[in-house]
Amino acid sequence: MTRERQLTEAFVSLTDVTADEVDPMVLLRRLVDHSVRLTSVDAAGVMLANARGQLRPVAATSGQVEMTEMLQGQIAQGPCVDAYVTGVPVHADDIGARADRWPAFVPLAEAAGFRAVHALPLRVRHQRVGALNLLAHGPTSLSADETHLLQALADTAATAVITWTSDPLRPFDIVTRAQAALSGKALVDTAIGMIAATAGIGPSRAAEHLSAYAAARGERVSEVAAQMVKRVLLPETVLRFEP
């Protein structure tokens, strides 16, 4: 299997929230499996934050990883804790050099057979919900490309877990959602036409203005388009926002 196909299948599997056999634990297990398969780490695990902001292990590639995660949560110390609190990746290519930072965690990780630990935050709309734990038996670094890939996988899985529902998707629901997508596309196309006609520009440039306005306001493009079609928002206002 080519690298491109592996990546495609990984992302598709992490967004599969409608299959009968899929639940949050299945999605997170897929995340840790893909993390090991696609990068240079030997093991991986996921921790989610409870209502009190305390991290708890929910998925791991081995019992050793799960134990390491559980101990991080108990002592409130380690790369997963730091990644969750700060919202940025934490890298320890050789944990022996981080004993000052994690005096209680480092001996526990080494006793479990790990020499390198990395952690990435799990995020949904910039809100942190947990952390992805990545471990290796020897000193191991993650390249910038690997870190970017792992963060993308983690964010995809986190979003899928949060949007998952136990209610089965009925055929009528599928038709309704497809119709909603078509209606949204029609609104966006209309809004783009209004912007283009007002400024005398092409549709592509008009779409860029629409996207820039939506991004600046923290709104969906379809929501902005609906405001324009209802004449609540004028094209001139959108045109003030440069792509």
C-alpha positions as CSV (number, residue, x, y, z in Angstrom):
1,M,0.0,0.0,0.0
2,T,1.4,3.4,-1.0
3,R,2.0,6.2,1.6
4,E,-0.7,8.3,0.0
5,R,-3.3,5.5,0.3
6,Q,-2.3,4.9,3.9
7,L,-2.9,8.5,4.7
8,T,-6.2,8.6,2.9
9,E,-7.5,5.5,4.6
10,A,-6.4,6.9,8.0
11,F,-8.4,10.1,7.7
12,V,-11.4,8.3,6.2
13,S,-11.5,5.8,9.1
14,L,-11.3,8.6,11.7
15,T,-14.4,10.4,10.2
16,D,-16.5,7.3,10.0
17,V,-19.1,8.2,12.6
18,T,-22.2,6.6,11.0
19,A,-21.3,2.9,10.9
20,D,-23.1,0.7,13.4
21,E,-20.0,-0.7,14.9
22,V,-18.3,2.6,15.5
23,D,-18.2,4.5,18.8
24,P,-15.8,6.9,20.4
25,M,-13.5,4.2,21.7
26,V,-13.3,2.6,18.2
27,L,-12.3,6.0,16.7
28,L,-9.7,6.7,19.4
29,R,-8.3,3.2,19.0
30,R,-7.9,3.8,15.3
31,L,-6.1,7.1,16.1
32,V,-3.4,5.4,18.2
33,D,-3.0,2.5,15.7
34,H,-2.6,5.0,12.8
35,S,-0.1,7.1,14.8
36,V,2.2,4.1,15.2
37,R,1.7,2.8,11.7
38,L,2.4,6.1,10.0
39,T,5.3,7.5,12.1
40,S,8.5,6.5,13.8
41,V,7.0,5.9,17.3
42,D,6.6,2.5,18.8
43,A,3.4,3.0,20.9
44,A,0.6,5.5,21.4
45,G,-2.3,6.3,23.7
46,V,-5.0,8.9,24.1
47,M,-6.1,10.7,27.3
48,L,-9.3,12.7,27.6
49,A,-10.1,15.3,30.2
50,N,-13.1,14.8,32.5
51,A,-15.4,17.6,33.8
52,R,-12.7,18.6,36.3
53,G,-10.0,18.9,33.7
54,Q,-8.3,15.8,34.9
55,L,-6.8,13.5,32.2
56,R,-7.9,9.9,32.0
57,P,-6.6,7.1,29.6
58,V,-9.2,5.9,27.1
59,A,-7.2,4.1,24.4
60,A,-3.7,2.7,24.1
61,T,-1.7,0.3,21.9
62,S,-0.5,-1.7,24.9
63,G,-1.0,-2.1,28.6
64,Q,2.3,-0.4,29.3
65,V,1.2,2.7,27.5
66,E,-2.1,2.7,29.4
67,M,-0.3,2.4,32.7
68,T,2.1,5.2,31.8
69,E,-0.9,7.4,30.9
70,M,-2.8,6.5,34.1
71,L,0.2,7.5,36.1
72,Q,0.5,10.8,34.3
73,G,-3.0,11.6,35.3
74,Q,-2.5,10.6,38.9
75,I,0.6,12.6,39.5
76,A,-0.5,15.5,37.2
77,Q,2.9,15.4,35.5
78,G,4.2,14.5,32.1
79,P,4.1,15.5,28.4
80,C,0.4,14.7,28.0
81,V,-0.4,17.0,30.9
82,D,1.8,19.8,29.5
83,A,0.3,19.4,26.0
84,Y,-3.2,19.5,27.4
85,V,-2.6,22.5,29.6
86,T,-0.6,24.6,27.1
87,G,-2.3,23.5,23.9
88,V,1.0,23.0,22.0
89,P,3.0,19.8,21.2
90,V,5.5,18.6,23.7
91,H,8.6,16.8,22.6
92,A,11.1,14.8,24.7
93,D,13.4,13.0,22.3
94,D,15.3,11.5,25.3
95,I,13.3,11.7,28.5
96,G,16.4,11.3,30.6
97,A,17.2,14.9,29.8
98,R,13.8,16.0,31.1
99,A,14.1,14.6,34.6
100,D,14.1,18.1,36.1
101,R,10.8,18.9,34.3
102,W,9.1,15.6,35.2
103,P,10.9,14.2,38.2
104,A,8.2,11.7,39.1
105,F,7.1,10.8,35.5
106,V,10.5,10.1,33.9
107,P,11.5,7.1,36.2
108,L,8.0,5.6,35.6
109,A,8.3,5.9,31.8
110,E,11.8,4.4,31.8
111,A,10.7,1.5,33.9
112,A,8.0,0.8,31.3
113,G,10.7,0.6,28.7
114,F,10.3,4.0,27.0
115,R,13.1,6.5,26.3
116,A,11.3,9.1,24.2
117,V,7.8,10.6,24.7
118,H,5.9,13.1,22.7
119,A,2.4,14.5,23.2
120,L,0.0,16.5,21.1
121,P,-3.2,18.3,22.3
122,L,-6.6,17.0,21.2
123,R,-8.6,20.0,20.1
124,V,-12.1,20.8,19.0
125,R,-12.6,24.3,17.7
126,H,-9.5,25.4,19.6
127,Q,-10.9,24.0,22.8
128,R,-8.6,21.3,24.4
129,V,-10.3,18.0,25.2
130,G,-7.3,15.7,25.9
131,A,-3.9,14.7,24.5
132,L,-2.3,12.1,22.2
133,N,0.6,10.3,23.8
134,L,3.5,9.0,21.6
135,L,6.2,6.8,22.9
136,A,9.4,5.1,21.6
137,H,11.7,2.5,23.1
138,G,14.8,4.4,22.2
139,P,15.7,8.1,21.8
140,T,13.4,9.3,19.0
141,S,12.6,12.6,17.5
142,L,9.5,13.5,15.4
143,S,10.0,15.5,12.2
144,A,8.0,18.6,11.5
145,D,6.0,16.7,8.9
146,E,5.3,13.8,11.3
147,T,4.2,16.3,14.0
148,H,1.9,18.1,11.5
149,L,0.4,14.8,10.4
150,L,-0.2,13.5,13.9
151,Q,-1.8,16.8,14.9
152,A,-4.1,16.6,11.9
153,L,-5.0,13.0,12.8
154,A,-5.6,14.0,16.4
155,D,-7.8,17.0,15.6
156,T,-9.8,14.9,13.1
157,A,-10.4,12.1,15.6
158,A,-11.3,14.6,18.4
159,T,-13.9,16.3,16.2
160,A,-15.3,12.9,15.2
161,V,-15.6,11.8,18.8
162,I,-17.4,15.0,19.8
163,T,-19.9,14.8,16.9
164,W,-20.6,11.1,17.3
165,T,-24.1,10.2,18.3
166,S,-25.6,6.8,19.4
167,D,-28.7,7.5,17.4
168,P,-28.6,5.6,14.1
169,L,-28.6,7.6,10.9
170,R,-31.9,6.8,9.1
171,P,-32.3,7.0,5.3
172,F,-34.5,10.1,5.7
173,D,-31.8,11.8,7.7
174,I,-29.3,11.2,4.9
175,V,-31.7,12.7,2.3
176,T,-32.4,15.7,4.6
177,R,-28.7,16.4,5.1
178,A,-27.9,16.1,1.5
179,Q,-30.8,18.6,0.7
180,A,-29.4,21.0,3.4
181,A,-26.0,20.9,1.7
182,L,-27.6,21.7,-1.7
183,S,-29.5,24.6,-0.1
184,G,-26.4,25.9,1.5
185,K,-24.5,25.8,-1.8
186,A,-27.3,27.7,-3.5
187,L,-27.1,30.5,-0.8
188,V,-23.3,30.7,-1.2
189,D,-23.6,30.9,-5.0
190,T,-26.2,33.7,-4.7
191,A,-24.1,35.7,-2.3
192,I,-21.0,35.3,-4.5
193,G,-23.0,36.6,-7.4
194,M,-24.2,39.6,-5.4
195,I,-20.6,40.5,-4.4
196,A,-19.3,40.0,-7.9
197,A,-22.0,42.2,-9.4
198,T,-21.5,45.0,-6.8
199,A,-17.8,45.2,-7.3
200,G,-17.5,44.2,-11.0
201,I,-15.2,41.3,-10.2
202,G,-15.1,37.6,-11.0
203,P,-16.8,34.9,-9.0
204,S,-13.4,33.5,-7.7
205,R,-12.4,36.9,-6.3
206,A,-15.9,37.4,-4.8
207,A,-15.7,34.0,-3.1
208,E,-12.4,35.1,-1.5
209,H,-14.0,38.2,-0.1
210,L,-16.8,36.1,1.3
211,S,-14.4,33.7,2.9
212,A,-12.3,36.5,4.4
213,Y,-15.4,38.2,5.9
214,A,-16.6,34.9,7.4
215,A,-13.1,34.1,8.8
216,A,-12.8,37.5,10.4
217,R,-16.2,37.2,12.0
218,G,-15.8,33.6,13.1
219,E,-18.9,32.6,11.1
220,R,-19.6,29.9,8.6
221,V,-19.6,31.0,4.9
222,S,-23.1,29.6,4.6
223,E,-24.3,31.8,7.5
224,V,-22.8,34.9,6.0
225,A,-24.4,34.0,2.6
226,A,-27.8,33.6,4.3
227,Q,-27.5,37.1,5.8
228,M,-26.7,38.6,2.4
229,V,-29.6,36.9,0.7
230,K,-31.9,38.1,3.4
231,R,-30.5,41.6,2.9
232,V,-29.3,41.8,6.5
233,L,-25.7,42.1,5.3
234,L,-24.7,44.3,2.3
235,P,-22.2,43.2,-0.3
236,E,-20.3,46.5,0.3
237,T,-19.6,45.4,3.9
238,V,-18.2,42.1,2.8
239,L,-16.0,43.7,0.2
240,R,-14.2,45.7,2.9
241,F,-12.5,42.5,3.9
242,E,-9.5,41.7,1.7
243,P,-8.5,38.0,1.2
